[in-house]
Amino acid sequence: MKEIEALLDIMARLRDPEQGCPWDRQQTFRSIAPYTVEEAYEVADAIELDDIDGLREELGDLLLQTVFHARMAEEQGQFDFGDVVRGINSKLIERHPHVFGDARIDGADAQTRDWESRKARERERKLGKGGGALDGVPMALPGLTRAVKLQNRAARVGFDWSAMPPVFDKIREELAELEHEIDSGAELVRIEDELGDVLFAVANLARKLGIDPEQSLRGTNQKFERRFRYVESALAGRNERPEQSTLEEMDRLWDQAKREGL
């Protein structure tokens, strides 16, 4: 708690109207929001890299974002850091009656269903009974993640396929529509729209398979990076660069990287 108090004091000094930091003083919720999102991604990146020291540092940066927002709210008389902590404490206790109460929940799957049910009731209290099933899904989420959350919400009220074949059929349908727009020389805005439909359909496949599409794509990004760096390294051994090579040669090196398990 002593360290938390010190952090709160540091943030208060940074925001001091007279002697604080000029940059920190001029920030608002909106101006800081992109940094908050960025820090969350840097936490995820440290986890992906198994970088424990980096994770400790990035979690500190993410905590600073919470303190920053809470300080600005306190200055406006809205809430303070203590209110934030009390709120999450209450929420965790309420959502875990099997730990902090007498309820019984058998297994992680049952806990997930109960958690989602409680979140739905909380949304109903916030938005009213007239709210729709898709209300409250944050707009700022990454596209694939938000697609899955929207699909999950729709599935809870019965708007979902019960088998896999229609999911694949939908992907093929959307790919065909995208190809048609490209072949017909459609405007870019129409092609972009059809490409979005393809990505949405693929996100739905990931959801049905129980796979996080963002995590899956991050893995593929890393795999692409490893293999392309292998190609660059192999060419550098001949004093060549990719732009000095041919696609056929780079493909050959790419296949070699695959054979080596990269």
Secondary structure, DSSP 8 states (H G I E B T S, - for coil): -HHHHHHHHHHHHHT-TTTS-HHHHT--HHHHHHHHHHHHHHHHHHHHTT-HHHHHHHHHHHHHHHHHHHHHHHHTTS--HHHHHHHHHHHHHHH-HHHHSS----SHHHHHHHHHHHHHHHHHHHH-TT--TTTT--TTS-HHHHHHHHHHHHHHTT-S-SSSHHHHHHHHHHHHHHHHHHHTT--HHHHHHHHHHHHHHHHHHHHHHT--HHHHHHHHHHHHHHHHHHHHHHHHTTT--GGGS-HHHHHHHHHHHHHTT-
